[in-house]
Amino acid sequence: MIEQTKYEKLFSTPLLRFRLPEHEALNDALLEEGRRLRAQDEGASKSNRGGWHSSGNLFEHDAPSIGTLRGEAEAAVLEATRKITTKVDPATLRLKLFGWMNANPPGGFNAPHTHPGAHWSGVYYVSQPEVEAGSSGMIEFLDPRSDLPNWRLLGSRAFALKKKIRPT
């Protein structure tokens, strides 16, 4: 009889979700800061289609709401790092955080893209459309491995080509 000796996951992509309690005041301040930034700058053309993408590194702005968001993003990166390894003390890492703001009107979206050189990528949703069905407001992750369609016949989520999530 065959005996399993080991089980390990190869090439996995960790996905962690965080919630920020009492986020309402921060979100209101971020929405106001976004309106201010859009009024002074037409933004950049990146992965955004029909929406606005802030220019430069958002975390270099001195608005209190941006500083709070930066602190929360740093805490999330450190916690995510703790979750995946015990071999590195996250407090010893020299973090370089880069952020931007997107504002997508109805019909606007961000095209599939990657963040080369980044150990972690994250999204903080300040507001969402009120929908119960459809794709509006969802984020979709695509598996970068090219030959996975052959594995679809197994019906395992481990080999799914996409993962859609409705953030809150």
N, C-alpha and C positions, 0 to 999 in steps of 0.2 A: 504494500500500500504506500502510495506517495505521501511524503511528509513535508509540509511547508516549513522552511527554515527561517524565512525572513519576509517581511512585507514592508515596502517603503514607497513613498510617493516621489516620483521624479518630475522635475520641471513644473512644479506647481506654482501657481500665482496666488499669493495670499490676498484676500479681500477682507478688510476689517471695516466695520461701521461703528461710528461714534455718534453720540447724541450730546448736545450741549444744553444742559438744563437752563431754564430761565433765559432763553435766547431771544426773546421778543424785543427787548430794548436794543440789543446789539444789532439784530436784523434791521430794525427801523433806522438806526444810525448808519448802517452799511448801505441801505437803500438811498438814504439822503446823500451820502458820500458818492455813491454811484451816479446820482443825478448831477451832482456838482462836477464830477470828472467828465461825464458825457457832454456837459455844457461847455467845457473849456477845451476838449480834445476830441477830434473825430475818431480817434482810436486806431487800432492796428488791424490789418487783414491777416488773420492766421487761419484757424480751423472754422471760424465763424462764417455762417452762411445766412445772410439776412439779419444779422444781429450786430451788436457792438462788442468789441474786445479792447480792454484798456491797453494803453501803451506802457512800455517799460515794466519795471518790477513794482507791483502794487505795494509790497512790503516796505518799500523805501519812502512811502508817504507818511507824513507825521500825524494824520488824523487819529484821534484816540480809538475809534472803532477799528481802524486798520491795525493798530498796535495790539488791540485785544485779539483780533482774528489771528494775527501772527503768533501770539503767545499760545493760543489754542492749537494752531497748526503744528507748532513745535512740540507741544505736549503730545499730540496724536502721533507724530513721527517717532518720538521717543518710546511711547507705549507700543506702537506697532513693532519697533525694533526689538523691544523686550519680549514680545510674543513669539518672534520667530527664532531668536537665538539667546543662548546664555553665555556665549563665547565673547561677547563684546559688551562692555558697559556703555550704554547709550550716552551717559553723561560725559564720556571722554571724546565723543564725536564732535567734529567741527562742522556744524550744520550750515548749509547754504540754502536758504529758502527763497524760492522765486514764486511769485503769485501774480495773478491777474484777475480781472473781473469781466464777466460776460453778462450781457443783457440781451435776451432773445425774445423778440415779440412773437405773436402768433405766426407760425410758419417758419420762424427762424430756428436754426439748430447749429450744432458743431459737428463737422464732418469727422469721420474716424481719423485719428492721429496718434502719434506716439510721443513720448517725452524722453528722447535719447539722453543717456548719461544720468538719468534720475534713478536713485534707489527707490524712492517712494513718489507716488503721484496721488493727489487727493482733490476732492471737490467738496466745497461747503455750499449748500443750497440756502440762499437767503430767502427766497420766495419761490413758490411753485404755482402753476395754474391749478384751479380747482376742477379736476376731472376725475371720473371714476373708471373710465375705460379709454382705450386708445393709447398712443405712444407719447402724447404731449407731456413734456416734463420728465420723461424717463432718461436714464443714462444706460448706454449699451456698451458692453465690453466684448471685444472680438478676440478669439484665440489666434495668436500670431503663427501657430504651427500650421504649415501649409497642407499636410497630407491627412488631416483628420477626417475629411468626408468619408473615407473608407471605413472608419470606425463607427459611423452613425448606426449601422445595422445592429450594434450591440445595445442601443437604446440607453446608454449610460450617460448621465449628466457630466461625468468626468471628461467625456469627449465631445461635449456640445460645442458648436461653433460660436455661439453667442450667449450672453447672459444679460438680460434686461432687468433693471431695478427701478422701481419708482421711489425716489428719495422723498423723505419728509423733512 
